[in-house]
Amino acid sequence: MKIRKVIYTSPLFFMLFIALLSFKKHTESSAYKCMIQMTNYSGEGAYIVISLLNSEQEYEETLYVQGPDDEWYFDITEWWRFQGKKRAAIDAITGATISGGERNISVIRIPNNKIDRGYRIRFETAVEDKGYHKSDVEFELTSENIKAKIEGTGFIRYVRILPK
């Protein structure tokens, strides 16, 4: 009787064990307000991608995309090489474009275990008929930089990231 019980329950425990191992480990992240102030330029709104890069300058994750029309994403060249291969779902992290002189505040989520560990945040920008900036804003992801004002080099005048 006991042997039969063990025989019937063993596969159940084995399947439960496999199911527990198959769940992806959830990385805790924190929400941050991200204010982007654009330079004064004329023309279309800018498509902006905010990405998390590892210490080897490789893309890890897309944090936010300013620009809802995916038909123009290929203009953000470096990011598109990453995103085009991976095709991660980004619908929940997109917003409208930002035009010259405007500012926008969005909420981005940054994994807590990436701060002060050699990771970087990159803001890439592209404006129709105006150009593309691979590293319009790029900085090391440190506790100090999260609270700092960081100057841009292209369409972005500056960026501020603050804990929410």
Secondary structure, 3 states (H helix, E strand, C coil): CHHHHHHHHHHHHHHHHHHHHHCCCCCCEEEEEEEEEECCCCCCCEEEEEEEECCCCCEEEEEEEECCCHHHHHHCHHHHHHHHHHCCCCHHHEECCECCCCEEEEEEEEEHHHCCCCCEEEEEEEECCCEEEEEEEEEECCHHHHCCEEECCCCEEEEEEEEC
